[in-house]
Amino acid sequence: MKNWETIDKYLIKSFSFKKYLDGISFVDEVALISEKNNHHPEIEILWCKVIIKLTSHDAGKITERDIKLSNDIDKLFNQGITSERK
């Protein structure tokens, strides 16, 4: 959960990319992980930047599911997914 901010009932983190399509490739991979875990983040796509917000809406707070997904997303980002690799 490194560098994730806690704001209200959300874990929030911004991810920066060199190319717009690298961010899109990252979002594609986050979607696959989220679907596998049946836990879906709010995602905002900007130019060369992706903002991810995690919360457990059913619980009305941050739960272990959010912490696990944040760790999985960090691992994915650290692998360096780029549009060229896809």
BELMO-V961605 format. One record per pair of residues at least 12 apart in sequence whose ideal C-beta (glycine too) atoms are under 10 Angstrom apart, sorted by the first residue. I is the first residue (numbers start at 1). GAP is how many residues later the second one is. Records with the same first field share a line. If there is no record, write none. Layout:
BEGIN
I->GAP  GAP
END
This chain:
BEGIN
1->12  53  61  65  66  67  69  70  72  73
2->68  69  72  76
3->12  67  71
4->48  49  50  58  62  63  66  67  69  70
5->48
6->56
7->46
8->45  47  53  54
9->44  45  46  47  48  50  51  52  53  57
10->31  32  42  43  44  45  51  52  56
11->30  41  42  43  44  51  55  56  58  59  62
12->29  30  32  39  40  41  42  43  58
13->28  37  38  39  40  41  57  60  61  64
14->30  32  35  36  37  38
15->12  15  33  34  35  36  37  58  59  61  62
16->30  32  33  34  61
17->29  30  31  32  33  60  64  65  66
18->30  64  65
19->28  29  63  64  65
20->25  26  27  28  29  63
21->27  61  62  63  65
22->26  28  58  59  60  61  62  63  64
23->20  22  23  24  25  26  27  58  59  60
24->21  26  59  62
25->56  57  58  59  60  61
26->17  19  24  26  47  50  51  53  54  55  56  57
27->14  16  17  18  23  25  54
28->53  55  58
29->43  44  47  48  50  52  57
30->13  20  22  39  42  43  46  47  51
31->12
32->44
33->36  39  40  42  43
34->18  20  35  38  39
36->36
37->28  31  32  35
38->27
39->15  16  17  18  24  26  27  29  30  33
40->14  17  29
41->12  13  14  25  28  29  32
42->12  13  15
50->23  27
52->17  18  21  25
53->13
54->12  13  14  15  16  19
56->13
END
